Amino acid sequence: MLKSITIDIIGYSALVINLYSMSVKGEYKLRLISALANFIYIIYGILLIAFPIIIGCSIAVVLHIYRLKSLKIDDNDFNK
């Protein structure tokens, strides 16, 4: 079983990645990084057995992936 500090590090890592996603330019990069953060939050929720986190972040990942697929990857947008 993982120690509490390890679980906390996973949660804080997701938080830092999520906050970083809000600072990037371009919707594609924002959604990609935010999807990664939400995936890490899902792992965090599983370790805590916190169903609201698992459900909410799972929905967010699906929505991000759906939107990413519908976005055209614009080289100018991605490289900003």
Short mmCIF file of the C-alpha atoms (twelve columns), coordinates in Angstrom:
data_MODEL
# 
_entry.id   MODEL 
# 
loop_
_atom_site.group_PDB 
_atom_site.id 
_atom_site.type_symbol 
_atom_site.label_atom_id 
_atom_site.label_alt_id 
_atom_site.label_comp_id 
_atom_site.label_asym_id 
_atom_site.label_seq_id 
_atom_site.Cartn_x 
_atom_site.Cartn_y 
_atom_site.Cartn_z 
_atom_site.pdbx_PDB_model_num 
ATOM 1  C CA . MET A 1  0.000   0.000  0.000   1 
ATOM 2  C CA . LEU A 2  1.226   3.466  -0.851  1 
ATOM 3  C CA . LYS A 3  2.123   5.793  1.953   1 
ATOM 4  C CA . SER A 4  0.068   8.918  2.523   1 
ATOM 5  C CA . ILE A 5  2.917   11.184 1.401   1 
ATOM 6  C CA . THR A 6  3.156   9.369  -1.945  1 
ATOM 7  C CA . ILE A 7  -0.574  9.753  -2.505  1 
ATOM 8  C CA . ASP A 8  -0.320  13.449 -1.623  1 
ATOM 9  C CA . ILE A 9  2.545   13.887 -4.101  1 
ATOM 10 C CA . ILE A 10 0.375   12.365 -6.842  1 
ATOM 11 C CA . GLY A 11 -2.458  14.771 -5.973  1 
ATOM 12 C CA . TYR A 12 -0.174  17.806 -5.872  1 
ATOM 13 C CA . SER A 13 1.416   16.757 -9.167  1 
ATOM 14 C CA . ALA A 14 -2.017  16.732 -10.798 1 
ATOM 15 C CA . LEU A 15 -2.710  20.148 -9.299  1 
ATOM 16 C CA . VAL A 16 0.536   21.646 -10.627 1 
ATOM 17 C CA . ILE A 17 -0.056  20.190 -14.109 1 
ATOM 18 C CA . ASN A 18 -3.630  21.492 -14.091 1 
ATOM 19 C CA . LEU A 19 -2.505  24.978 -13.070 1 
ATOM 20 C CA . TYR A 20 0.203   24.926 -15.736 1 
ATOM 21 C CA . SER A 21 -2.403  24.002 -18.364 1 
ATOM 22 C CA . MET A 22 -4.208  27.248 -17.603 1 
ATOM 23 C CA . SER A 23 -1.106  29.261 -18.463 1 
ATOM 24 C CA . VAL A 24 -0.442  27.835 -21.935 1 
ATOM 25 C CA . LYS A 25 -1.600  29.473 -25.132 1 
ATOM 26 C CA . GLY A 26 -3.823  27.602 -27.510 1 
ATOM 27 C CA . GLU A 27 -6.842  25.457 -26.829 1 
ATOM 28 C CA . TYR A 28 -5.207  22.267 -28.117 1 
ATOM 29 C CA . LYS A 29 -2.297  22.402 -25.669 1 
ATOM 30 C CA . LEU A 30 -4.553  23.489 -22.811 1 
ATOM 31 C CA . ARG A 31 -6.902  20.548 -23.334 1 
ATOM 32 C CA . LEU A 32 -4.077  18.056 -23.825 1 
ATOM 33 C CA . ILE A 33 -2.296  19.064 -20.636 1 
ATOM 34 C CA . SER A 34 -5.558  19.319 -18.705 1 
ATOM 35 C CA . ALA A 35 -6.552  15.814 -19.849 1 
ATOM 36 C CA . LEU A 36 -3.228  14.544 -18.485 1 
ATOM 37 C CA . ALA A 37 -3.850  16.304 -15.164 1 
ATOM 38 C CA . ASN A 38 -7.346  14.842 -14.939 1 
ATOM 39 C CA . PHE A 39 -5.986  11.369 -15.663 1 
ATOM 40 C CA . ILE A 40 -3.556  11.769 -12.757 1 
ATOM 41 C CA . TYR A 41 -6.465  12.991 -10.602 1 
ATOM 42 C CA . ILE A 42 -8.281  9.755  -11.474 1 
ATOM 43 C CA . ILE A 43 -5.324  7.754  -10.158 1 
ATOM 44 C CA . TYR A 44 -5.328  9.955  -7.055  1 
ATOM 45 C CA . GLY A 45 -9.068  9.367  -6.601  1 
ATOM 46 C CA . ILE A 46 -8.631  5.609  -6.965  1 
ATOM 47 C CA . LEU A 47 -5.904  5.596  -4.318  1 
ATOM 48 C CA . LEU A 48 -8.155  7.586  -1.974  1 
ATOM 49 C CA . ILE A 49 -11.266 5.626  -2.976  1 
ATOM 50 C CA . ALA A 50 -12.925 8.992  -3.684  1 
ATOM 51 C CA . PHE A 51 -15.695 8.376  -6.190  1 
ATOM 52 C CA . PRO A 52 -16.559 12.065 -6.794  1 
ATOM 53 C CA . ILE A 53 -12.964 12.684 -7.953  1 
ATOM 54 C CA . ILE A 54 -12.935 9.534  -10.084 1 
ATOM 55 C CA . ILE A 55 -16.282 10.290 -11.734 1 
ATOM 56 C CA . GLY A 56 -15.721 14.023 -12.258 1 
ATOM 57 C CA . CYS A 57 -12.241 13.643 -13.699 1 
ATOM 58 C CA . SER A 58 -13.292 10.704 -15.883 1 
ATOM 59 C CA . ILE A 59 -15.987 12.866 -17.427 1 
ATOM 60 C CA . ALA A 60 -13.475 15.698 -17.903 1 
ATOM 61 C CA . VAL A 61 -11.004 13.367 -19.665 1 
ATOM 62 C CA . VAL A 62 -13.717 12.134 -22.040 1 
ATOM 63 C CA . LEU A 63 -14.787 15.711 -22.813 1 
ATOM 64 C CA . HIS A 64 -11.184 16.832 -23.393 1 
ATOM 65 C CA . ILE A 65 -10.471 13.899 -25.707 1 
ATOM 66 C CA . TYR A 66 -13.707 14.509 -27.622 1 
ATOM 67 C CA . ARG A 67 -12.808 18.171 -28.130 1 
ATOM 68 C CA . LEU A 68 -9.180  17.370 -29.001 1 
ATOM 69 C CA . LYS A 69 -10.360 15.048 -31.759 1 
ATOM 70 C CA . SER A 70 -12.592 17.748 -33.204 1 
ATOM 71 C CA . LEU A 71 -9.897  20.428 -33.131 1 
ATOM 72 C CA . LYS A 72 -7.650  20.891 -36.085 1 
ATOM 73 C CA . ILE A 73 -4.039  20.854 -35.052 1 
ATOM 74 C CA . ASP A 74 -2.800  24.213 -36.214 1 
ATOM 75 C CA . ASP A 75 0.998   24.375 -36.195 1 
ATOM 76 C CA . ASN A 76 0.897   28.039 -35.232 1 
ATOM 77 C CA . ASP A 77 -1.428  27.339 -32.309 1 
ATOM 78 C CA . PHE A 78 0.541   24.324 -31.097 1 
ATOM 79 C CA . ASN A 79 3.912   26.076 -31.204 1 
ATOM 80 C CA . LYS A 80 2.836   29.173 -29.286 1 
# 
